[in-house]
Amino acid sequence: MNRSTKIHERLVQKRSITLWTLVLMLSGTTSCKKFVEIPAPNNQLVTSSVFNNDASATSAITNIYIQMFNNAESPSMASDNGLLADELKSYATSGSSFQYYRDAMIASLAAGTYGPWNNAYNYIYQANAAIAALQQYAGTSPAVKKQLTGEAYFIRAFWYFYLSNCYGAVPLATTTNYTVNDRLSPI
């Protein structure tokens, strides 16, 4: 094999490598756009569409109240707080009444059937989401925006008051960002 043949083979090999590199770079920058842009789900509401008018934004806040009612937390709050404050006496030896009466509320047990921990933080998350959406989207009238923002702040404060009565110092979540909320410690 002579020298010119070797040079020619190297040139062809370099061109081939350069061509494949160029093809990979171009295909990587143009074809992935469809895979990265995910459309809104067809079976769920998107935050921007919920807070684009007064009626649907009001429904979002009303939904939190409906969940609180359906979970029957409001009727039991008076008796639960009465047990915590020693206004009432419980003769139970186990269950939620016993935990409230003995002031033995433990957040790790709240994942079970006792205590308001899980539902309260769900309501707080929804209130935080509503507050953020009402600030971000301009679809609601100023009066309705003010009213709903105040109600969302009230829901959040109400559940923090109730949680702090039950558990003492609790984490204060004021955002829907899970990376921030994950690092919270009790106040």
CYANA upper distance limits for C-alpha pairs under 8 A (distance plus 0.5 A):
  1 MET  CA      5 THR  CA      7.03
  1 MET  CA      6 LYS  CA      7.68
  2 ASN  CA      6 LYS  CA      7.13
  3 ARG  CA      7 ILE  CA      6.83
  4 SER  CA      8 HIS  CA      6.57
  5 THR  CA      9 GLU  CA      6.68
  6 LYS  CA     10 ARG  CA      6.76
  7 ILE  CA     11 LEU  CA      6.68
  8 HIS  CA     12 VAL  CA      6.72
  9 GLU  CA     13 GLN  CA      6.59
 10 ARG  CA     14 LYS  CA      6.58
 11 LEU  CA     15 ARG  CA      6.60
 12 VAL  CA     16 SER  CA      6.56
 13 GLN  CA     17 ILE  CA      6.73
 14 LYS  CA     18 THR  CA      6.56
 15 ARG  CA     19 LEU  CA      6.43
 16 SER  CA     20 TRP  CA      6.67
 17 ILE  CA     21 THR  CA      6.58
 18 THR  CA     22 LEU  CA      6.62
 19 LEU  CA     23 VAL  CA      6.67
 20 TRP  CA     24 LEU  CA      6.60
 21 THR  CA     25 MET  CA      6.64
 22 LEU  CA     26 LEU  CA      6.64
 23 VAL  CA     27 SER  CA      6.56
 24 LEU  CA     28 GLY  CA      6.43
 25 MET  CA     29 THR  CA      6.82
 26 LEU  CA     30 THR  CA      6.75
 27 SER  CA     31 SER  CA      6.08
 27 SER  CA     32 CYS  CA      8.43
 28 GLY  CA     32 CYS  CA      6.84
 29 THR  CA     33 LYS  CA      8.21
 32 CYS  CA     36 VAL  CA      6.91
 33 LYS  CA     37 GLU  CA      6.81
 34 LYS  CA     38 ILE  CA      8.26
 40 ALA  CA     46 VAL  CA      7.47
 41 PRO  CA     45 LEU  CA      8.14
 41 PRO  CA     46 VAL  CA      8.39
 45 LEU  CA     49 SER  CA      7.31
 45 LEU  CA     50 VAL  CA      7.19
 46 VAL  CA     50 VAL  CA      6.86
 47 THR  CA     51 PHE  CA      6.77
 47 THR  CA    133 ALA  CA      7.46
 48 SER  CA     52 ASN  CA      6.64
 48 SER  CA    133 ALA  CA      8.03
 48 SER  CA    137 TYR  CA      7.21
 50 VAL  CA     56 SER  CA      5.85
 50 VAL  CA     57 ALA  CA      6.24
 50 VAL  CA     60 ALA  CA      7.83
 51 PHE  CA     56 SER  CA      6.84
 51 PHE  CA     57 ALA  CA      5.26
 51 PHE  CA    133 ALA  CA      7.15
 51 PHE  CA    134 LEU  CA      7.15
 51 PHE  CA    137 TYR  CA      6.97
 51 PHE  CA    138 ALA  CA      8.39
 51 PHE  CA    139 GLY  CA      6.54
 51 PHE  CA    140 THR  CA      7.23
 52 ASN  CA     56 SER  CA      7.94
 52 ASN  CA     57 ALA  CA      7.75
 52 ASN  CA    137 TYR  CA      7.29
 52 ASN  CA    138 ALA  CA      7.35
 52 ASN  CA    139 GLY  CA      4.30
 52 ASN  CA    140 THR  CA      6.57
 53 ASN  CA     57 ALA  CA      6.73
 53 ASN  CA    139 GLY  CA      5.40
 53 ASN  CA    140 THR  CA      5.34
 53 ASN  CA    141 SER  CA      8.22
 54 ASP  CA     58 THR  CA      6.53
 54 ASP  CA    139 GLY  CA      7.80
 54 ASP  CA    140 THR  CA      5.39
 54 ASP  CA    141 SER  CA      7.11
 54 ASP  CA    144 VAL  CA      6.95
 54 ASP  CA    145 LYS  CA      8.44
 55 ALA  CA     59 SER  CA      6.72
 56 SER  CA     60 ALA  CA      6.81
 57 ALA  CA     61 ILE  CA      7.25
 57 ALA  CA    140 THR  CA      7.88
 57 ALA  CA    148 LEU  CA      8.33
 58 THR  CA     62 THR  CA      6.60
 58 THR  CA    144 VAL  CA      8.43
 58 THR  CA    148 LEU  CA      7.33
 59 SER  CA     63 ASN  CA      6.44
 60 ALA  CA     64 ILE  CA      7.47
 60 ALA  CA    130 ALA  CA      8.07
 61 ILE  CA     65 TYR  CA      7.44
 61 ILE  CA    127 ALA  CA      8.16
 61 ILE  CA    130 ALA  CA      7.82
 61 ILE  CA    148 LEU  CA      7.42
 61 ILE  CA    151 GLU  CA      8.11
 61 ILE  CA    152 ALA  CA      7.53
 62 THR  CA     66 ILE  CA      6.74
 63 ASN  CA     67 GLN  CA      6.68
 64 ILE  CA     68 MET  CA      6.81
 64 ILE  CA    123 TYR  CA      6.98
 64 ILE  CA    126 GLN  CA      7.75
 64 ILE  CA    127 ALA  CA      8.39
 65 TYR  CA     69 PHE  CA      6.74
 66 ILE  CA     70 ASN  CA      6.51
 67 GLN  CA     71 ASN  CA      6.53
 68 MET  CA     72 ALA  CA      7.02
 68 MET  CA     73 GLU  CA      6.63
 68 MET  CA     74 SER  CA      7.47
 69 PHE  CA     73 GLU  CA      7.12
 69 PHE  CA     74 SER  CA      7.03
 72 ALA  CA     76 SER  CA      7.48
 73 GLU  CA     77 MET  CA      6.59
 73 GLU  CA    116 PRO  CA      8.37
 74 SER  CA     78 ALA  CA      8.13
 75 PRO  CA     79 SER  CA      8.44
 76 SER  CA     80 ASP  CA      6.47
 77 MET  CA     81 ASN  CA      6.41
 78 ALA  CA     82 GLY  CA      6.53
 79 SER  CA     83 LEU  CA      6.69
 79 SER  CA     88 LEU  CA      8.04
 80 ASP  CA     84 LEU  CA      6.82
 80 ASP  CA     97 SER  CA      7.61
 80 ASP  CA    100 TYR  CA      6.71
 81 ASN  CA     85 ALA  CA      6.56
 81 ASN  CA    100 TYR  CA      8.14
 81 ASN  CA    165 ASN  CA      8.27
 81 ASN  CA    166 CYS  CA      8.39
 82 GLY  CA     86 ASP  CA      6.55
 82 GLY  CA     87 GLU  CA      5.41
 82 GLY  CA     88 LEU  CA      5.81
 83 LEU  CA     87 GLU  CA      6.54
 83 LEU  CA     88 LEU  CA      5.48
 83 LEU  CA     89 LYS  CA      6.91
 83 LEU  CA     90 SER  CA      7.68
 83 LEU  CA     97 SER  CA      7.80
 83 LEU  CA    100 TYR  CA      6.10
 83 LEU  CA    101 TYR  CA      5.16
 84 LEU  CA    100 TYR  CA      5.66
 84 LEU  CA    101 TYR  CA      5.87
 84 LEU  CA    102 ARG  CA      7.94
 84 LEU  CA    103 ASP  CA      6.37
 84 LEU  CA    165 ASN  CA      8.39
 84 LEU  CA    166 CYS  CA      7.77
 86 ASP  CA    101 TYR  CA      7.42
 89 LYS  CA    101 TYR  CA      7.62
 90 SER  CA     97 SER  CA      7.08
 90 SER  CA     98 PHE  CA      7.22
 90 SER  CA    101 TYR  CA      6.78
 91 TYR  CA     98 PHE  CA      8.22
 92 ALA  CA     97 SER  CA      7.01
 92 ALA  CA     98 PHE  CA      5.96
 93 THR  CA     98 PHE  CA      6.35
 94 SER  CA     98 PHE  CA      5.66
 94 SER  CA     99 GLN  CA      7.79
 95 GLY  CA     99 GLN  CA      7.02
 95 GLY  CA    114 TYR  CA      7.60
 96 SER  CA    100 TYR  CA      6.68
 96 SER  CA    113 THR  CA      8.39
 96 SER  CA    114 TYR  CA      5.65
 96 SER  CA    115 GLY  CA      7.35
 97 SER  CA    101 TYR  CA      6.47
 98 PHE  CA    102 ARG  CA      6.45
 99 GLN  CA    103 ASP  CA      6.37
 99 GLN  CA    104 ALA  CA      5.33
 99 GLN  CA    105 MET  CA      6.15
100 TYR  CA    104 ALA  CA      6.82
100 TYR  CA    105 MET  CA      6.92
100 TYR  CA    166 CYS  CA      8.10
103 ASP  CA    166 CYS  CA      8.05
105 MET  CA    109 LEU  CA      8.23
105 MET  CA    115 GLY  CA      7.56
105 MET  CA    166 CYS  CA      6.71
105 MET  CA    167 TYR  CA      6.30
106 ILE  CA    110 ALA  CA      7.13
106 ILE  CA    167 TYR  CA      7.24
107 ALA  CA    111 ALA  CA      7.96
107 ALA  CA    115 GLY  CA      8.35
107 ALA  CA    117 TRP  CA      6.89
107 ALA  CA    167 TYR  CA      7.72
109 LEU  CA    113 THR  CA      8.37
109 LEU  CA    114 TYR  CA      7.21
109 LEU  CA    115 GLY  CA      8.23
110 ALA  CA    114 TYR  CA      5.79
110 ALA  CA    115 GLY  CA      5.59
110 ALA  CA    116 PRO  CA      7.26
110 ALA  CA    117 TRP  CA      6.04
110 ALA  CA    118 ASN  CA      7.12
111 ALA  CA    117 TRP  CA      8.03
111 ALA  CA    118 ASN  CA      7.01
116 PRO  CA    120 ALA  CA      6.21
116 PRO  CA    163 LEU  CA      7.79
117 TRP  CA    121 TYR  CA      6.80
117 TRP  CA    163 LEU  CA      7.46
118 ASN  CA    122 ASN  CA      6.78
119 ASN  CA    123 TYR  CA      6.76
120 ALA  CA    124 ILE  CA      6.65
120 ALA  CA    159 TRP  CA      6.29
120 ALA  CA    160 TYR  CA      8.49
120 ALA  CA    163 LEU  CA      8.03
121 TYR  CA    125 TYR  CA      6.49
121 TYR  CA    159 TRP  CA      8.38
122 ASN  CA    126 GLN  CA      6.79
123 TYR  CA    127 ALA  CA      6.61
123 TYR  CA    155 ILE  CA      7.90
123 TYR  CA    156 ARG  CA      7.76
123 TYR  CA    159 TRP  CA      8.28
124 ILE  CA    128 ASN  CA      6.61
124 ILE  CA    155 ILE  CA      7.51
124 ILE  CA    156 ARG  CA      5.48
124 ILE  CA    159 TRP  CA      7.55
124 ILE  CA    173 ALA  CA      8.15
125 TYR  CA    129 ALA  CA      6.65
125 TYR  CA    173 ALA  CA      8.26
125 TYR  CA    175 THR  CA      7.94
125 TYR  CA    176 THR  CA      6.63
126 GLN  CA    130 ALA  CA      6.68
127 ALA  CA    131 ILE  CA      6.66
127 ALA  CA    152 ALA  CA      5.30
127 ALA  CA    153 TYR  CA      7.41
127 ALA  CA    155 ILE  CA      7.07
127 ALA  CA    156 ARG  CA      6.58
128 ASN  CA    132 ALA  CA      6.68
128 ASN  CA    152 ALA  CA      7.73
128 ASN  CA    156 ARG  CA      8.06
128 ASN  CA    174 THR  CA      6.57
128 ASN  CA    175 THR  CA      6.12
128 ASN  CA    176 THR  CA      6.64
129 ALA  CA    133 ALA  CA      6.56
129 ALA  CA    175 THR  CA      7.82
129 ALA  CA    176 THR  CA      6.51
130 ALA  CA    134 LEU  CA      6.45
130 ALA  CA    149 THR  CA      7.90
130 ALA  CA    152 ALA  CA      7.18
131 ILE  CA    135 GLN  CA      6.80
131 ILE  CA    149 THR  CA      6.13
131 ILE  CA    152 ALA  CA      6.83
131 ILE  CA    153 TYR  CA      8.01
132 ALA  CA    136 GLN  CA      6.58
132 ALA  CA    175 THR  CA      8.37
133 ALA  CA    137 TYR  CA      6.32
134 LEU  CA    138 ALA  CA      7.81
134 LEU  CA    140 THR  CA      8.22
134 LEU  CA    145 LYS  CA      6.84
134 LEU  CA    149 THR  CA      7.38
140 THR  CA    144 VAL  CA      6.88
140 THR  CA    145 LYS  CA      6.31
141 SER  CA    145 LYS  CA      6.46
142 PRO  CA    146 LYS  CA      6.59
143 ALA  CA    147 GLN  CA      6.73
144 VAL  CA    148 LEU  CA      6.49
145 LYS  CA    149 THR  CA      6.43
146 LYS  CA    150 GLY  CA      6.65
147 GLN  CA    151 GLU  CA      6.79
148 LEU  CA    152 ALA  CA      6.61
149 THR  CA    153 TYR  CA      6.70
150 GLY  CA    154 PHE  CA      6.62
151 GLU  CA    155 ILE  CA      6.67
152 ALA  CA    156 ARG  CA      6.78
153 TYR  CA    157 ALA  CA      6.61
154 PHE  CA    158 PHE  CA      6.31
155 ILE  CA    159 TRP  CA      6.79
156 ARG  CA    160 TYR  CA      6.77
157 ALA  CA    161 PHE  CA      6.54
158 PHE  CA    162 TYR  CA      6.79
159 TRP  CA    163 LEU  CA      6.42
160 TYR  CA    164 SER  CA      6.40
160 TYR  CA    170 VAL  CA      8.29
160 TYR  CA    172 LEU  CA      8.31
161 PHE  CA    165 ASN  CA      6.74
162 TYR  CA    166 CYS  CA      6.84
163 LEU  CA    167 TYR  CA      6.30
163 LEU  CA    168 GLY  CA      7.71
163 LEU  CA    170 VAL  CA      7.48
164 SER  CA    168 GLY  CA      4.94
164 SER  CA    169 ALA  CA      6.30
164 SER  CA    170 VAL  CA      6.66
169 ALA  CA    186 PRO  CA      5.67
169 ALA  CA    187 ILE  CA      5.82
170 VAL  CA    185 SER  CA      7.90
170 VAL  CA    186 PRO  CA      4.79
170 VAL  CA    187 ILE  CA      6.25
171 PRO  CA    184 LEU  CA      6.21
171 PRO  CA    185 SER  CA      5.59
171 PRO  CA    186 PRO  CA      4.47
171 PRO  CA    187 ILE  CA      6.19
172 LEU  CA    184 LEU  CA      7.58
172 LEU  CA    185 SER  CA      8.23
172 LEU  CA    186 PRO  CA      7.41
172 LEU  CA    187 ILE  CA      7.06
173 ALA  CA    181 ASN  CA      6.44
173 ALA  CA    184 LEU  CA      7.79
175 THR  CA    180 VAL  CA      8.16
175 THR  CA    181 ASN  CA      7.72
176 THR  CA    181 ASN  CA      7.88
177 ASN  CA    181 ASN  CA      6.73
178 TYR  CA    182 ASP  CA      6.28
179 THR  CA    183 ARG  CA      7.37
180 VAL  CA    184 LEU  CA      7.38
